[in-house]
Amino acid sequence: MTTKALMIQGTGSNVGKSMLVAGLARALRLRGLSVAPFKPQNMSNNAAVTADGGEIGRAQALQARAAGLAPHTDMNPVLLKPETDTGAQVIVQGKRRGTRAAGSFMRDKAGLLEATLESFHRLAAQHDIILIEGAGSPAETNLRQGDIANMGFAEAAGVPVVLVGDIHRGGVIAQIVGTHTVLDAHDRARIKAFAVNRFRGDLSLFDGGRDDIARWTGWPSVGVVPWFWDAWKLPAEDMMDIASHAGGACKVVVPQLERMANFDDLDPLAAEPSVTVEIIPPGRALPGDADLVLIPGSKSTIGDLAYLRAQGWDIDILAHHRRGGHVLGLCGGYQMLGQTIDDPDGVDGQPGKVAGLGLLDVHTVMAGDKRVTLSDARTLAGDLPVSGYEIHMGRTTGPDCTRAWLTLEGRAEGATSADGRVRGSYLHGLFTSDAFRARFLADLGHQSDIGYDAGVEATLDALAAHLERYMDIDRLLDLAEPIPARAR
């Protein structure tokens, strides 16, 4: 079998590369091809868990779903999870390698290119075509030496590139032509075509701009893609992509933590017509009319608890509870709801012990191995199935754990306050389970109106149809090249 590959790079971060790869993966699957997604290096705190207990970027998990595959660590062999402004946890082929400062990581990437190529070639041995997603922009020439995310990987693997610009942010001609200008001749030659993403309005108005890009770069266009209005129905990976979503009368308020992680917990709620999800940015008070305050996961629980207090959100949450409101904390948010968080070894940041919000009578110690696993649970009330995943460090114990609300692998999971209005759990993804979500919303006095997974599948099909209409997929398949035998 001759496996082909094509790499989608962008003129910058957040130009829609992940969405395009997901849509193309579904389109090629519908054409009968065996396709797999691949991203050599990703940076995200919104990780997905694989069946073998590893972590990858959530975008690659969505792309795998679009391709009809189970997520695998080979699809994203290097994952960086920011813990501070200058440091990140480094995950290699699904496993934590340690925490590195940004400067140290840039200076020493020993073994990372080899790991990405190893994973890439394993995937290539199993599929007809590999769709590769770059990270950031290849025009960041200061990062070219030692690069494994864009042109450095493309060169090492011998794969062609399509460059995508984002017209929504403005200046797309300069984005694409500027990238052509700053790349050296060798990297420039790897780019075989360009596409323009997120156009709004009459497509014909950009015919001249498209032709100007082609004239200045020598690259052909493979499409000008209009805005895909249902993109919000698909799980977001980047915190830049999460946004409030207006729905019905049930109001879920979410403080936007600085190191928010695994916020895909919000997606099934946002998809409900009866639910309004309101993400509250720093500097704004939490609204007083919420049905539920949901404190999401965090990559730095103690740091984000301090951030939450700096915004005055702790006062808002306590006032919400005094008014009879409900509070749910997931993972890091669960830990924040307790009496204390103790991190003696600094596994979550600086060593120390801090007071929590005190809404749950539990205590958390940040110690032990990181737990990364797919999990199937059941509710203790009603015996409803709940599927999700765990990705956390620390152990939480205390009197309110005797009022657990889930059972997981034969053990009690979660905690509930004595008044029943505050709950916490380490289980992410629980709202994707339709029966559980319906019961949860019913307890808040509202109803569920959708099947979440069916909605995601329908949206992926619609995205594939959108790209079939506006991109020249036949030409993209022609541009894809066999992986060089020497690179296998």
N, C-alpha and C positions, 0 to 999 in steps of 0.2 A: 504494500500500500504506500502510495506517495502522498505524504501529508503536506498540505500547503499552510502558509501562515500570512497574516496581514496585521500590521500594527496601526492602531488609531492613536495618534498623538494630538495634543491640543496646543493652541497658542497661549494658553494659560490654564490655571486651575479653574474648575467649575464652569467649563464651557460646554458640558454635556457629553463628555466622552463615555462615561459609565452608562448613561441611558442609551446612547447610540449602539454601544457594544451589546447591551441587553436586547435591543430591538433587532439588531442584525443577527444575533444568535438565534432568536426565535424565528426570524424570517428564513434563515438557512436551514434550521431544523424542519420547518414546514415544507421546505423544498426537498427534504429527504436526506440531507447531509448530516453526518455526525460531527458536531461542532463543540469545542470547549473554549471557555474564556480563560484568559491568563493576564495577570498584572504582576510584573516582576517585583515592584516595590510600591507599597501603598502607605499612606499615613492617615490613620483614622482611629478614633476611640469607639467607633460603632462597629464592633467586631461581630462576626458570626462564628458559631461553633460547628466544627465538622464531626462526622461520626467517629473519627479516630481520636477525638479529644483535643483537636488543635484549633487555632484561631486564624481566620482570614478576614479581609475586609468585607463588609456586608454587601458592597456593590458586586463583588465576585460571587457571593452566594446568590444574589438575584440573577446575575448573568448565568450561573449554573442552572438555576431553575428555568430560565428562558430556554436553555439548551436541552432541558429534560434530564439533567444530571444531578446527582447528589453533590453538595459542596465538598471539595477536597483541598487539603493544604497545598497541593501542588499548583493550585490555581492562583495563589498569592503567596509565594515563598518568603517574601520579606515584608513584614508589617511593622510599622512604627506607630506606637501609641503614646502621644504626648502626655507627659506628666507635669511638666513645667514649661515656661516659655523657652527654655534652652535645653531641655532634656526629654528623652523618650525611652519607653520600654521597647526593646528590640525583640521581635518574634521572628524566628527563622524556621521555615517549614513547619509552622504551627506551634512551635515550642518557644518558651521564653528563654532568651539568651542572656538577658541582663538589661540594665539601664545605662544609657550612654548620653553624654552631653553632645549637643549638636556638632560642635567643633571637632570633638573626638571621633564622632561617627563619620564626618566628612573626610577626615584624615586617614582613617583606617577602616576599610570595608573588607578586610581579609576574609576570603572564603565566600562572600555574599554573591559575587557573580557566578561562581561555580555552583552554588546552591540554586540560583535562579535557572541556570542552564540545565542542571540535573532535573529539576521539576518540569521545565519546559519540554525536555526531550521525552520524559515519561508520558506526559500528556500526548505528545505528538505521535507516540507509538500506538495510541488507542483511537485516534480520531481522523476524520478527513481534513479538517481545517481548524486551525487555532486562531482565535481572534484575540489580539494582544492590546491591552490598554496602557498607554503611557501615563505619566504622572507629572502634573505641573506643565512645564513648557520646555522644549528643547532649546529655546532661545536664551535660556539662562546659562550663558557661556561660562560663567564663573564656576558652574557645577559640572562642566563637561568631563573634566578629568576624574576618572574613577566612577563615572555615571553607570548606574545599572537600571535606571528608570525609563530612560528615553533612548537617545541615539547610541549610548554605550551598549545597551542591551541589543538594540537593532543590529548594530555592527557585529557583535559577538555571535548572535544567532543567525545572521545573514537574512534578515527579513525586510520587506518593503514597508513603507510608511504612507499613510494618508493623514494629512494635516487638517484639523478642524478648527474653525474660528467661530466666535459667538457674536453675532450681529446685535443681539439684545443689549449688550453692554456698550455698544458703540465702537466706531473705529475699526471695523473688521477688516477693511482693506489694509490699513496700517498693520494690524495684527499679523496678517498672513504675509504680506510683502515684507514687513519688517523682519519676520522670522527668516524668510528667504535671504534677506540681506546679511544677517549676522551669523548665519551658519557657515561653517567652512565648506568648501566645495565637495568634500567627501560625504559629509552628512547631508548636504543639500541634495545630492544625487540619490539618496535613499528615499526621498519623498517623491511619490509617483503621481499624486493628485491631491486636491483639496476639496473640502466641503464647508459650507456655511450653515450654521445651526441657529435655531430659535428666531426665525424671521417672523415678523408680524405685519400683516397687510397684504397688498397686491404684489405677488412675486415678480411680476414683470417689471416693477419699478427698480429691481436690482439687477436686471440683465446687464446693464452697462458696467456696474461695479464688478459683477462676476467676470465679465470679459476683460476688464482692466486687470484684475488679479491674474488671470490666465496669461495676459500679454506680458506683464511685468515679471512673472515667475517662470513661465514656460510650463506650468503644471495645468493639466486639465481639471475641470470641475466634475465632481461626481454627485453634485446635488446642492440645492439650497433648500434646507429643511424648515418648514414652518413650525411655529411653536406647537408642541404637543400638549394640549390642554389638560389631559388626564394624567400627566406625569406625577401629580401629587398623590395619586392612588397607589403608587409604587413606593416601597421602602426607600427612604433617603439614607445616604451614608454620611454626607458631609454636614456638619453643624450649620454651614451656610445655607443649606437647603431646607432646614426645618422652619416651619412657619405656622402661624395661627391658621386655623381652618374654621370658617363659620359653618355651623350646621343648625341643629335644633336647640331645644330649651335646656337640655342637660349641659351644664357648663363645667368643663374640666380645665383647671388652671395649673400651669406648669412653670415654675421658676427656671429661667434659663441659666443653669450653672455654668461656670467658666470651663470646667473640665467634664461637661456632660458626656455620658457614655451610654451606649446601647439604648438610644432613644427611639429605636424601632418599636419599643413598647407602645408608643403613641399612635403608630400608624393605623391599627385596627379601630381605635377609638375615633380618630379623625375621619375614617371612612364611613362611620355611622351617620346617617342623615339626622338622627335625633340628638347628636352630640356636637357641641362647639368646643374645640380645643384651642385654648388661648395660651400661647407662649409669651411669658412676661420677660422682657429684656431688662438688663440692669438699669437702675435709676427710676424704675416704676414700681409702685406699690402693687401687691397682689389684689385683684378686685374682691370686693366684699360679698359678691353675689354668686360665688362658686358653689356648685354642688360637691365638687371633689377637688382637693389640692393634691396633685400627684408629684412627689419628689422623685426624680429619675435617678438612674445610675450615675456614677462618677468615677473617673479615673484617679481622682485624688480626694478621697472622702473628707479627710480633715481639712484640707485646703479649701474644698468647696463649701464645707460647713462654715468656715470663716468668711468666705465670699458671700454666702447666703445671709449671714448676720450683718455684714457690711452694707447690704442693700436694705436692711430692715425687714427682710422677709420672715425672719423668725417671729417677730412681733405680729406680722400679718397672719402667719400660720396658726399661732396660738389664739389669736382673736377669732379666726375662722372656726377653730374647734370649739371655743367658748360659745359661739353662736349656734352650735349644733351641727356644724359641717363635718364632712368626712375627709380623712387624710389617708393616702396610700403611699408608702415608701417602697421602692424596689431597689434591691441590692445596696448600693451606696446610700440611697435615700432611706432605706430600711435602717441602716446603721445610724444615720443622723437622727432618727426619731427616738433613739434610746437615751438612757441616762448618761452613759460615758462611752467614749471610743479610746482605746488604749493601743498605741503603736510603739511598743518598747524598742523594736529593732529598726524602725523607720522604713518598713517595707512599702508603705503607702506615701512616703514623703519624709518630712523631718520627724525624728522620734519624739514621742510625747503622748500625754493623755489629756483629753479635752472633754468638757461636758457636752452632751447632746441636747436635743430639743426637749427631752423629757416627756414626750407624749406616749412612749412605750416604756414599760418597766423591764428593760433588757440592757445588757452590757455587751459590748463588742471588743474583742481582742484581735488585733491584726497580726496573726501568726500562722504558721503552718504553710503547707503547699497551696499553690493556686489551684482552685477547682475549676476545671473547664470540661463540661460534659453536656450532651443533650439529655433531657430529662422528661419523663412522663409521670405526671402526678394525678391525683384525684382530689376533689374537694371533700372535706369532712362533712360538710352540709350538702346533702343531695347527691353525693357520690358522682360528681360530674368529671369527665376526663379533661385534663389540662396538659397540653404539650408545650415545652419551652426549652430553655437552656440555662445553665449556671456558668458564670464566669466571674469569679471573685476570690479574694483572699479574706481571711478572718473568720471568726466563729462568734456567733451571737447566742447568748443564754440569758435566762432570767425568768421571773414569775409569769410574764405575759406570754412566754413560749408555751406554757401549759394550755393556752388558748390558741394553739396552732389552727390554721384553717385549710391546710393541705396535708396530704400524706404522699411521700415521695420515697420510692425504693424501700418501703416498709418503715420509714421514720417520719416523725412529725416535722412539718416545715412551716415556718412563719410564726407570727405573733399577732395577737389582737388585744387591744386595750380593754379594760373592764367595762367601759360603756359601749364597746363594739364598733365605735366610729373611727378608730385608728388601726390600720393594719400594715404589716410589713412582710416582705418575703424576698428571698434570694433568687426566685425563679423569674427569669426574663421571658418575654414572648408569650405570656399566659393569655393575653387578650386575643391572640390569633385563634384560640379555641372558641368556636361560635357559641356552644352551649354555656360555657363559663361566662363569656362576655354578656350574653343575654341575661343570665342570672345576676351578674354584678350590676348591670344597668337597671334591672328591675328593682334591686335593693335600693337604688337611688331614686326610684319612682319614674323610670323611663324605659323605653323598649328598644330592642335591637331589631334592625330591619334588613340586615345583609348577611351573606355568607362571605367571610373575608377572603379565604383562599380562592374561591371561585371568582371573586372580583379581581384579584391580582392576575389570575390566568387570563381573564377576559381583557384586562388592560394590556398585558404583554402581547396578546394577539392583535389588539388594536394598534399598538406601537409598531409591530412588524408590518401591518398593512400600511401604516403611515409612511414607513421607510421604503416599502416597496413602491409606493406612489411617487415619492419625492427624491429618492436616491437611485442611482444607476447601479443596482446590485449586480447585474450581469457584468458590468465593467469592473466592479470591486472584485468579483471572483476571478476575472482575467488578470487583475493586478496582483492578486495573491500568488506567491511563488513557492515552489517546493522548497522544503527545508534542506539546505545543502548537506550532502552526505558527510562531509568533513565535520559538520557541526553536530551530528547526531551522536 
